[in-house]
């Protein structure tokens, strides 16, 4: 008696973000993955993992080619060891949101280049006192956006005070604390680049509470193009990144890899776009 061939089954590994079920990044990635899974008649298991303890990311059941046809990593927090571990077990893998030099499959955006575009935009508006509320630098996105910020200022021969570099870790409360620190400086910045829209909106809220006018006295730029960025009392200048497309393309290519239809390693960098809105203005 022959057994019926099962559908291809994949695992989507998502590091646990604060308030993950309201996370714009996670929601958009899951939406893109779901669209492809439905079209290709494949199944996806969502595996939410601890961001601080990577030991529990993968276990034997997730790396058994008899049951799992591939693993899609929504992010890896700069930790390639788990991806390599799965590859050694013969499980096809693809990483999202990380550009990798190793021969490992990925679909990502160039976060450093996008951050440089933001600084160049602020520079053209006449800003020289530019600060940042950086994201979580344990993630490649947070680290590369900070690197891009620093390199762009160096390219413009702008020496940035250490006080102008703060960290919000992609979270509301730390971002709010960072904004207060920056906006209460004696020589406060005229522009702030926040590593995510959620953090940028906290900066805006703090500015309002301190009676600092946006954009007349302070320009603010975010990152993500979260719908919240264009629906509030001020429309936020931000970077649009194709998260749904990233999830869709990643799951589509992993499906092809599992069926031996793709030349490896597969690497694709998706384009971002600076969305110029109301929160930035000339000095």
C-alpha positions in Angstrom: 0.0 0.0 0.0 1.5 3.3 -1.1 1.2 6.4 1.2 -0.3 9.5 -0.2 2.3 12.2 -1.0 1.9 15.1 1.5 1.9 18.8 0.6 5.2 20.6 0.9 5.6 21.9 4.4 7.8 24.8 5.5 8.6 26.6 8.7 8.6 30.4 9.1 10.9 31.3 12.0 10.1 34.7 13.6 12.1 36.2 16.4 9.7 37.5 19.1 9.3 41.3 18.9 7.7 43.4 21.5 3.9 43.1 21.0 4.6 40.8 18.1 1.0 40.3 17.0 0.8 44.1 16.3 4.3 44.2 14.8 4.1 45.8 11.3 7.2 44.0 10.1 6.0 40.5 11.3 2.5 41.1 10.0 3.7 42.1 6.5 6.1 39.2 6.2 3.4 36.7 7.3 1.0 38.3 4.8 3.5 37.9 1.9 4.4 34.3 2.9 0.7 33.4 3.2 -0.1 34.7 -0.3 2.6 32.5 -1.8 1.7 29.4 0.3 -1.9 29.6 -0.8 -1.0 30.0 -4.5 1.5 27.1 -4.4 -0.7 24.9 -2.2 2.0 24.6 0.4 1.8 24.6 4.2 3.6 27.0 6.5 4.2 26.5 10.3 4.9 29.7 12.2 7.6 29.2 14.8 8.0 32.2 17.1 11.3 32.1 18.9 13.1 33.9 21.8 15.3 36.7 20.5 17.7 36.5 23.4 18.2 32.7 23.7 18.9 31.3 20.2 19.4 27.7 21.5 15.7 27.0 21.2 15.3 28.3 17.6 15.6 24.9 16.0 15.1 21.3 17.3 15.2 17.9 15.7 11.6 18.0 14.6 12.2 21.3 12.6 15.3 19.8 10.9 13.9 16.5 9.7 13.7 16.5 5.9 11.0 13.7 6.2 8.6 16.2 7.7 9.9 19.7 6.8 10.8 20.8 3.3 12.5 24.1 4.2 12.9 26.9 6.7 12.3 30.6 6.0 14.0 32.8 8.6 12.2 36.1 9.0 15.4 37.5 10.7 18.4 35.9 12.4 19.6 38.6 14.8 23.1 38.5 13.2 23.3 34.8 14.1 24.1 32.5 11.2 24.9 29.4 13.3 21.3 28.2 13.3 21.0 28.6 9.5 24.2 26.7 9.0 23.0 24.0 11.4 19.9 23.4 9.4 21.8 23.4 6.1 24.1 20.7 7.5 21.1 18.6 8.2 20.0 18.9 4.5 17.1 21.3 5.1 16.7 24.1 2.4 16.9 27.5 4.0 16.4 31.1 3.0 17.0 34.2 5.2 14.9 37.5 5.0 16.1 41.0 5.8 19.8 40.1 5.9 22.4 40.6 3.2 25.0 37.8 3.6 28.5 37.3 2.2 28.3 33.5 2.8 26.8 31.3 0.1 23.4 31.3 1.8 20.1 32.2 0.2 18.5 35.5 1.1 16.0 38.2 0.1 16.7 41.6 1.7 16.9 45.4 1.3 20.1 47.5 1.5 19.5 49.2 4.9 22.8 51.0 4.9 22.1 52.6 1.5 18.6 53.6 2.5 19.9 55.3 5.7 22.5 57.2 3.6 19.7 58.4 1.4 17.9 59.8 4.5 20.9 61.7 5.7 21.6 63.1 2.2 17.9 64.3 2.0 18.3 66.1 5.4 21.7 67.5 4.3 20.1 69.0 1.1 17.5 70.7 3.3 20.3 72.4 5.1 20.5 70.3 8.3 24.0 69.8 9.8 22.9 69.0 13.4 21.5 65.5 12.6 20.9 63.0 15.4 19.6 59.4 15.4 17.5 57.1 17.5 18.9 53.8 16.3 17.2 50.5 16.3 18.3 47.2 17.9 21.9 46.7 16.6 21.7 43.0 17.4 19.7 42.9 14.1 21.4 43.6 10.8 18.7 46.1 10.0 19.4 48.2 13.1 23.1 47.9 12.7 23.3 48.8 9.0 20.9 51.7 9.4 23.2 53.1 12.1 26.3 52.4 9.9 24.7 54.2 7.0 23.8 57.2 9.2 27.4 57.5 10.4 29.0 57.0 7.0 26.8 59.5 5.3 27.7 62.2 7.8 31.4 61.3 7.4 31.0 61.7 3.6 29.6 65.2 4.2 32.5 66.0 6.6 30.0 66.4 9.5 31.4 65.5 12.9 28.6 64.1 15.0 28.6 64.4 18.8 28.2 61.2 20.6 25.2 62.8 22.3 23.5 62.7 19.0 23.6 58.9 18.7 20.9 57.3 20.9 19.3 53.9 20.9 15.6 53.0 20.9 15.9 49.3 20.0 12.8 49.5 17.8 10.7 49.8 20.9 8.4 52.6 22.1 9.6 53.2 25.6 13.4 53.3 24.9 12.7 55.5 21.8 10.7 57.9 23.9 13.6 58.1 26.5 16.1 58.7 23.7 13.9 61.4 22.2 13.7 63.3 25.5 17.5 63.0 25.9 18.1 64.5 22.4 15.5 67.2 22.6 16.6 68.5 26.0 20.2 69.0 24.9 21.4 72.6 25.1 22.6 72.3 21.5 19.7 70.2 20.3 19.6 68.7 16.8 17.5 70.2 14.0 16.8 66.8 12.5 16.4 63.2 13.9 16.5 60.0 11.9 14.7 57.2 13.8 15.4 53.7 12.7 11.7 52.8 12.5 8.4 54.6 12.1 7.2 53.5 15.6 10.3 55.2 17.1 9.9 58.3 14.9 6.3 58.7 16.1 7.6 58.7 19.7 10.1 61.4 18.8 7.2 63.4 17.3 5.1 63.0 20.4 8.0 64.1 22.7 8.6 67.1 20.4 4.9 68.1 20.7 5.1 67.7 24.5 8.1 70.1 24.6 6.4 72.6 22.3 8.9 72.0 19.5 7.3 72.5 16.1 7.6 69.8 13.5 8.9 70.4 10.8 9.6 74.2 11.4 12.0 73.6 14.3 12.7 69.8 14.0 12.7 67.5 11.0 11.9 63.8 11.7 12.4 60.8 9.4 11.4 57.2 10.1 11.8 53.9 8.4 9.3 51.2 7.2 6.4 53.2 5.7 4.1 51.8 8.4 0.5 53.0 7.6 0.6 54.9 10.9 3.3 57.1 9.3 0.8 58.7 6.9 -2.4 58.6 8.9 -1.6 60.9 11.9 -1.7 64.6 12.4 1.5 64.9 10.5 2.5 62.7 7.6 5.9 61.2 8.3 8.9 61.3 5.9 10.1 57.7 5.8 11.6 54.9 3.8 9.3 52.4 2.1 10.5 48.9 2.1 8.6 46.1 0.3 8.0 43.8 3.2 5.1 41.9 1.7 7.1 41.4 -1.4 10.1 40.2 0.7 7.9 37.5 2.3 6.2 36.6 -0.9 9.4 36.3 -2.9 11.3 34.5 0.0 8.6 31.8 0.3 8.4 31.4 -3.5 12.1 31.0 -3.9 12.3 28.5 -1.0 9.6 26.5 -2.6 11.7 26.4 -5.8 14.8 25.5 -3.9 13.0 22.6 -2.2 12.1 21.3 -5.6 15.6 21.7 -7.0 14.5 24.3 -9.5 16.8 27.2 -8.6 20.5 27.8 -9.0 22.1 28.4 -5.6 22.9 30.5 -3.7 19.9 32.7 -4.4 20.5 36.4 -3.4 18.2 39.3 -4.1 18.2 42.9 -2.9 14.9 44.7 -3.2 14.6 48.4 -3.8 13.6 50.9 -1.1 12.1 54.4 -1.7 12.3 57.6 0.3 8.8 58.9 0.9 9.1 62.7 1.3 6.2 64.0 3.4 5.4 66.7 5.9 7.8 66.0 8.8 10.9 67.4 7.1 11.6 70.9 6.0 14.5 73.3 5.3 16.3 74.7 8.2 
